[in-house]
């Protein structure tokens, strides 16, 4: 066998004991210097230089996990959420960008924990909080008050868009009711009267806040919202396509809605897909607006309500780092903070005045 064909001999990572032997000192002395312990001042400069030279020669790298355990700090935070289905979750990506930006600026690593759902959190979240992270951000957690009481108290938590208030858990949210109200009021001011709302799940408090904004805008305009104007989806494009298709089939030959206010951008784009398949133009025949202002919405120039998703990620990391620092110093936990950020209208190209003539459902 040629030299080139010989397998490479495995080389183990250098340990403190290896560095100590190379420098002619104990592993404890090597650890004292390389880990920056206070007692390192008792070691002579000559010995310190030998240890540093030995570490450099052996390409010693500190064990971050071991150091973290010793310091009771891993400099790693977690982000837990539910990711399911075959669609790319634009909402998650926007928030995640904000989280990792803020975490990196704070010298923190970020670990993502994807769960199938928020059921049985009493067993799942303690398994995540097993010492591998210093704190955890819960993204859009559907956790009821009883389950929230089971959250482990040895790990700080912060939520983004929590469905219910959780004791001791700070929450970052956007003013969804105000955003929905502003968008629907704008649609009504353009002359729209038949507005269909494809809302989120009926178990979602965020979906209910958007419904409240939808209703308030109509009430202020002196209009009544009929039960059939509000449908429920699950925040996915596929759900938007399915719900709108079923509604259109039930109302064949009747006047088409002049506008659709969707629960989020994904649902809005699903609706546009169905309308295009029927030969209907957006916004000439039907206006469609979304909620979130995700990358896909910006790419397609969708009219939508902007939630400051990236900033929400920043804010959540800031709150979590405050809680982690307080716990590390043995200080009492602060009262849970509620941060409410404003929303903003994005006009886009999918919203205009209603058509002059009534469009019938094909």
N, C-alpha and C positions, 0 to 999 in steps of 0.2 A: 504494500500500500504506500503510495507517495505521501510526502509530508502534507501536501495540499488536501489529500483525501482523509487525513487523520481527523477524528472528531475532536473538537475543542474541549479541553478540560474545564469542567464547571468551576467557577470561582465564587466562593462565598463572600458575602458582604462583610467588610471589616467590622469588628465589634470593639467596644471599649477595652476589653481584655487584650485584644490584638494590639491596639494602640499603646496600651500600658507596657506590654512586653517589648514592643519596638523602642519605646522611649526609656525603658528601664525603670518604670514606676508602677504603682498599683493601678488597677482599673478604676478605683475610687478617685485617685488623683487625676487620672485622665478625664473622668467624668466631671470633676470639679472645674477643670479648666474649660473643657469643651462645652459644658452646659452653662457656663457663666455664673456658677454659684457664688454666694457672698464670701465663702471661705477661700475662694481662689486667690485672694490677696495674700494669704499666708504662704503661697507657693512662690519660690524664687523665680526671677525673670529667666534665669538659665534653664530651669526645669520646665517652665511654661513654654519656652521656645522649642525645647526638645519634643514636648507633647504635640505642639502645633505642627512641627515638621513631620513627626511620625504620622499624624492624622492625614496630612497632605500626601505623604508617600503612599499610604495604604488606601487613599481615596475614601476615608471614613465619612459616612453620612449619618447624622443623628437620626434616631428612630422617633419620628414625630408622634406616633401613637404612644410610645412609652413616656415621652416627655409630657405629652398632654395628660396622661393618667397621673403622672407625678404632680403636675401643676393643677390637676382637676379642671383642665381647660383644653379642649381639642381645637379651638378656633375653626369649628365647622358648624354650620347651621343647616337645618333641614327645611325642605318645602314639600308638604304633603298635599296631594289632590287626587281627584279621580280622573283618569284618562281612559276612555273606552270608545269603541267604534272604530271605523276606518278613516274618519275625517281628521285632518290636522286641526288641532285646537288652537285657533288664533288668539283667543282670549288668554289662554295659559302662556303662550309664547310672549305676548306683550308684557304680562306681569313678570314672567320669569326673567326677561331681559333687565327689568328694573331691579329685581332681587339680586341677580348675580353682579350687576354693576355696583350696587351699594355694598354688597358683601365683599367684593374685591377691594373696594376703597377702604373698607374697615379691616382688611387683612384676614378675611374669612373665606373658607371653602364652602361650597354649597352642594348638598346631596338631595336629590329628588326622590321622593317615595310615591310611586303611583299605586293607587288602590282601586279595586273594581267598584267600590261604593263606600258609603259612610256608615254602613251597618256594622254592628259589633265593634264599635270603636273602643269599647272597654278592654278588648283583648288586643286589637291591632296597634293602637297608638302606644301603649306601654312597651310593645315589642320593638317599636321604632326608637323609643326613648330608653335604650338599653346601655347608654354610655358612649355611643358613637357620635352623638351630636350635643352641642351645648344648648340649643334651643330649637323650636320648631314653628314654622309658619304654616298655617292651615289656609289653603286657598279655596274659597267658596264652600266651606264645610256645612253640610246638611246634618248638623248635630243638634238633637233636641236637649232641653235643659237636664233631663235625667241622665243622659249619656255624658253630658258635659261635666257632671259631678264626678265621673269616673276618670277624668284626665289625671295622669300622674303629676303630683305636686313637686317632684324633684326636677322637673324640666320646665323652663319658661315657654309660654305659648303666645303667639299673636295670630289673629285671623284677618283675612281679607274677604270682605263681603260675607260675613257670618250670617247664617240664616236666623239664628237666635243669639241673644246675649249670653255669654258664658262667664261665670264667676272667675275673676282674676285674669281674664284673657282680653288683651287690648284688641281693638278692631279698627281696620281701615276700610272705609267705604266711600262711594261717590253718592252724590245727591240724585239718585235715580228718579225720584218722583218729580223733582224740579226739571230734570232733563227731558223726561217724557212730556211733561206739561208744556215746556217751551216748544218742543218740536211739534206737538199736535196743535197747539195754539197757532203756530206759524202755518201749518197745513190748512187750518180752518180759515186763516186770514187770506189765503190764496184763493179761497172759494170752494174748497173741498167740503162736501157734506156727507158723502157715503164713504166713510173711512173704516176699513177693516183692521182690527188689531190681532195679529198672531202673537199672543203673549207666551211667556215661558211656562214651565210646569206649575200646576196649581198648588204645589207644595213649597214653592219658592217664595220667600218674603220679598226678594228683589223683583220678581215678576209682579207681585201684588203692588209694589210701590210704583211700578211703571203703569199698571192698570189704573191706580189712583190718579196719576198724572194725566192719563188719557181721559178719565172721567171728569176731572176738574176742568180741563181745557174745554170740554164740551159744555159743561154746566155754565161756565163763564160766558160762553157764546150763545147761551139760551137753547142749547140742543140736548136732546135726550139720547142716551146710549142704550140701544136695544141689546138684549142678551145675545142675539146672534152675531153681534159685531165683534165679540171677543172670543177667540179660539185659543186653545192651548197647544204648545209644541214643547220640544225638549232642548231647545237652543242649537239644534243641528240643521244643516242644509237639507239633509234627507227628510227630517221631520217637517221642515217648511214646505218641501215639495209635496209630501204626503198629505198634510193637513189642508193645504190650499187646493190640491186636486180633489180631495173628497168634498170640500165645500163647494167648489165650482160644479161638480157633478150633481149636487143636490139642488143647485139653483140655475140649471140650464135654461137659457132663454130669458132670464131676468136681467135687470141692469147690473152691469159690472161695477164693483167698487171703484170709486174715482182714485182712491189711494189706499195703500197698505202700509201700516206702521208695524214693523216686525220687532220681535223681542230682542234680536241681536243681528249683527251683520250676516252671520251664516244663514239664519232663517230668511233674511231679506234676499240674499243671493239665490237661495233655493226657490223662492217665489218668482224671481226674475227669470230663472231657468224655465219654470212651468209656463209663464206668460209668453215667453219667446216661442215655446213649442206650440202655442195656440195661435201664433201669428200676431200677438198683441205687442205694441210698442211701449217701451218705458223711456220717458214719462208721457209721451204724446197721448196714449190711451189710458194708461194707469201709472200713477206715481208710486214709487216704493222707497221707503226709508228704513234704516236699520238703527242699531244701537251698539256702541263700543268704539268705532273708528279704528279697526284693526288694519294690519298691513294690506290684507286683501281688499278691504273697503277703500283704502286710499288708492290702491292700484286700479280698481274699477270705477273710481270717482263716485262712489255711492253716497247719497245724502244720508247722514247719520248723526247720532248724538255721541260726541267724544267723551269717553271716560278717560281720565288721566291714568291709564293702567300702569304705565312704566313708573310714574311718580308714586302710585300706590305701592308698588314693589319697594321703592326707595323708603317710603314712610314705614312700611312694615319692618324692614331691616333695622331702621333707626330705633323703633320701639322695642324690638327684640333685643338689640344690643344693650339698651338701657336696662332691660330686665335681667339679662345675663350678667351684666356688670354688678348689678345690685346683689344678685344671688352669690356671685363669686366673692364679694366683700362681706357677705353675711348680713347684709342690710335687709330690713323688712321689705316685702314686695310692695311696690307702689299700687295705688288704685288703678284698675284697668282704664286705659285711655281710649276714647272714641274719637277717631279722626275722620271728618267728613269733608271730602274734596268736591269742588264744583264741577259741573259738566258744561259742555259747550256745543252749540249747534254747528254742523258742517253741512253747508248747502248742497254740495255735490251736483251731479248731473242727472239724477234719477227722480228729482222732484220739480214739478212745475205746476202751473194753474191747471184745473181740470179741463177736459175736452169740452168743446162747445156743444157737441152732440152726444147723446147717451150711447154708450157702448154696451151691447148686449153680450151676455156670456155665451160663447159658442157651444 
